[in-house]
């Protein structure tokens, strides 16, 4: 994914908010909101937007993933892990698996983190988020 300037991220969040506020929207894909949530000043705003989307599409795995990632960024690792597990069950996806693995790793459960990453690698071994996460956390991929 391309790196975006904060103003562009804010524009995506605003666009997302307009879509989420529309009663006619039946399915929402978050996509860019997790990037927005990586900027500390926007975490609370991102959480509000994602929670709104979650009320409109409560079983959308990608929205659940985004909400789980925001919870993790806020230090709410138990809630984050719960949401990410559910998201992965609904939609096995390498990026969701990468997020789940990171939350478990940072929570001290390296065995479960490695299991999550192992499953994610089976789905998409070259997934950019997964590869970068493993590299950033200095995980030996031979151990997976």
C-alpha positions in Angstrom: 0.0 0.0 0.0 1.2 3.5 -0.8 2.1 5.8 2.1 -0.4 8.6 2.3 -0.1 12.1 3.7 -2.2 12.9 6.7 -4.6 15.2 4.7 -5.2 12.4 2.2 -5.9 10.0 5.1 -8.3 12.5 6.6 -10.0 12.8 3.3 -10.5 9.0 3.1 -11.8 9.0 6.6 -14.3 11.8 5.7 -15.4 9.9 2.6 -15.8 6.8 4.8 -17.9 8.7 7.3 -20.2 10.0 4.6 -20.7 6.5 3.3 -21.2 5.1 6.8 -23.7 7.7 7.7 -25.8 6.9 4.6 -28.8 4.6 5.6 -28.7 3.2 2.1 -25.3 1.6 2.5 -25.6 -2.2 3.1 -22.0 -3.2 2.9 -18.9 -1.2 3.8 -15.3 -2.1 3.3 -12.9 -0.2 5.5 -9.7 -0.6 3.6 -7.9 2.7 4.4 -9.1 3.4 7.9 -6.5 1.2 9.6 -3.8 3.4 7.9 -5.6 6.4 9.4 -5.6 4.8 12.8 -1.8 4.4 12.8 -1.5 8.1 13.4 -2.0 8.7 17.1 -4.0 11.8 16.8 -6.6 10.0 14.6 -7.0 6.8 16.6 -10.1 8.0 18.4 -11.7 9.4 15.2 -10.9 6.2 13.4 -12.5 4.2 16.2 -15.7 6.2 16.0 -15.9 5.7 12.2 -15.2 2.0 12.4 -17.7 1.5 15.2 -20.3 3.2 13.1 -19.5 1.0 10.2 -19.7 -2.0 12.5 -23.3 -1.2 13.5 -24.2 -1.1 9.8 -22.3 -4.3 8.9 -21.7 -6.2 12.2 -20.5 -9.4 10.6 -18.0 -7.8 8.1 -14.6 -9.4 8.8 -12.7 -6.4 7.4 -14.5 -3.9 9.5 -14.0 -6.2 12.5 -10.3 -6.4 11.6 -10.1 -2.6 11.5 -11.8 -2.2 14.8 -9.5 -4.8 16.4 -6.5 -3.0 15.0 -7.7 0.3 16.5 -8.3 -1.4 19.9 -4.7 -2.8 19.7 -3.4 0.7 19.0 -5.2 2.0 22.1 -3.6 -0.8 24.2 -6.8 -2.8 24.5 -5.2 -6.1 23.5 -7.8 -8.5 24.9 -10.6 -6.8 23.0 -8.3 -6.6 19.9 -7.5 -10.3 20.0 -11.1 -11.2 20.4 -12.2 -9.1 17.4 -9.3 -10.3 15.3 -10.0 -14.0 16.0 -13.6 -13.5 15.1 -12.7 -11.6 11.9 -10.3 -14.4 10.9 -12.9 -17.1 11.5 -15.4 -15.2 9.3 -12.8 -14.4 6.6 -9.5 -16.2 6.7 -7.2 -13.6 5.2 -3.4 -13.1 5.4 -3.7 -9.4 6.5 -6.2 -10.2 9.3 -3.9 -13.1 10.3 -0.9 -10.7 10.3 -2.8 -8.4 12.6 -3.9 -11.2 14.9 -0.4 -12.6 15.1 1.0 -9.2 16.1 -1.5 -8.7 18.8 -0.8 -12.1 20.2 2.9 -11.6 19.9 2.8 -8.3 21.8 0.6 -9.8 24.4 3.3 -12.4 25.1 1.7 -15.4 23.4 4.4 -16.2 20.9 3.1 -19.8 20.2 -0.4 -18.6 19.2 1.1 -15.7 17.2 3.3 -18.1 15.2 0.3 -20.3 14.6 -1.7 -17.4 13.3 1.2 -16.3 11.0 1.7 -19.9 9.8 -2.0 -20.1 8.7 -1.7 -16.6 7.1 1.4 -17.7 5.2 -0.5 -20.7 3.8 -3.2 -18.3 2.4 -0.8 -15.7 1.0 2.9 -16.1 1.7 3.9 -12.8 0.0 1.2 -10.6 1.6 2.8 -7.2 2.1 1.4 -6.7 5.6 2.4 -10.1 6.7 5.9 -9.9 5.4 6.5 -6.4 6.9 5.0 -7.5 10.3 7.3 -10.5 10.5 10.3 -8.4 9.5 9.5 -5.6 11.9 9.0 -8.0 14.8 12.2 -9.9 13.8 10.4 -13.2 13.6 12.4 -16.0 12.2 10.2 -17.3 9.4 11.9 -20.7 9.6 10.2 -21.1 13.0 6.7 -20.8 11.5 
